[in-house]
Amino acid sequence: MKKVGKVATVMMTSMLVLSACNTTNLKLEKNAKKTPQVSASANHDTMENMSHGKYVNENTILPTQKNMNEKATPVKIKRIGKHEVNVTMTSTVTDVQVAPDVLYKAWTFNGEAPGPVVIVNKGDTINFTLENHDPTVNHSMDFHAVHTSPTKNFADVKPNDKGTFTYKASNVGVFMYHCGTAPVMMHIANGMVGTIIVKDNANPYPNKVDKEYVVVNNEWFDSGNAEDMKNGNPSHYTMNVRELANGKVGDTPFVAKVGDKVRLYFENVGMSQPVSFHVVGTVFDDVYLDGNPYNHLKGMQSVMIPASGGAVVEFTVVEEGTYSVLSHQFDQAMKGSIAKLIVTKDGKLPAQPDAAKH
Ligand SMILES: [Cu+2]
C-alpha cells in the first residue's frame, strides 16, 4: 500500500466498523493497529501484492474487459492561453479493490475511481479530449461546470477512439463530472465520476484559510447489477480526500493544526442518494452551496447535498482530536461515507491517533 496516497482510491469500511475511508487515513488506521477495516484501492502495487480475489461484479464484466487493468495516470491539464486550457483524460477499465480479496472491475477515468480532480479558472475555454481505451464500450464526458449542447459536446467517443470538445467554464464552484453514455446509471455506478473545481482567482472566497481539501462522496453496488442500482440501495459508500495545496492536488495526509481554518470542497458524485454533510466537533462558519460565492450560508451544522451537488465549507478547528467528516445519514456513514481529519498541535501526524467518537 506504499503508494496508496498517489492514486485515487476506493475504500470501503466494514459494516461493523466506523473507520476512515480516505487515502491518508488508511495509513493512519493501519499504523494505529485499530480494528481492521475493509479497504480498497485502484493501485496496482496493491493489486500485485494481494491474493487472488473474486470480482464482486463478475457477472457483469464484458469478455473484452476481463484482462484489462490500466494503471492510474494523472489528468493532463495544459494552459495554452490566459483563458484557455487543454484537458486530456482517458476512459478505461481498472481493478478496484473493494475489500480484502474482493475486486470490482470498474470503468474509470484515468484509472481512478472517483476520477482525478480537474481544476480550471472561471472564464476558461476548455478544450477537452477523451481518449477511450475501452475496447468495447462507448464513453463520454459530462462536465456539470459548463453551458453547452449535450448532444454535441457530451457525445459518445467510440472504443479505441478519441474525441475533442470545447466549452467555457463560466461559473465558479465545485461540480460533478461523469460519463454521460447510456445507460448513464451503469457508467456512473461503475466508477466514471469525479470533481471539477472552477476557481475565480480575481474574486477568491473572502476568508483566508490554512488548509484546503477536496472531499468526494461516492456510492458502490457490490453486485454490479442494474436492478440493485435501480433500487438505489448501495452496498458501500466511500469518502475520498485529496489535499489542495497552492492550487494543485496533493497527497499529504488529512491533517490540520489547532487553530487552522479549514476549507473543504465537497462533492457528492454518488449515483442517487443525497448526503447530509457534517464534520463532528465543529460548525461550518461559512458555506457556499455548489461553491458559488452568492450561495453563502452561515453557521450550518450539516449541509444537505443532492446527488451531483457540491459545497465549499469552512470551519476552524479549536482543539486537538480526530474529527469525523461524514454523511450524518448513518446508514451511509456505516457503509463507508466517512473520513477522518486529524488535528494536532503542530499539524503533524501523531504516531497513534486517538479514536474518533460520535
Ligand atoms: Cu462511460
Boltz pocket constraint, residues with backbone or C-beta under 6 A from the ligand:
constraints:
  - pocket:
      binder: B
      contacts: [[A, 91], [A, 107], [A, 138], [A, 139], [A, 140], [A, 179], [A, 180], [A, 181], [A, 187], [A, 192]]
      max_distance: 6.0
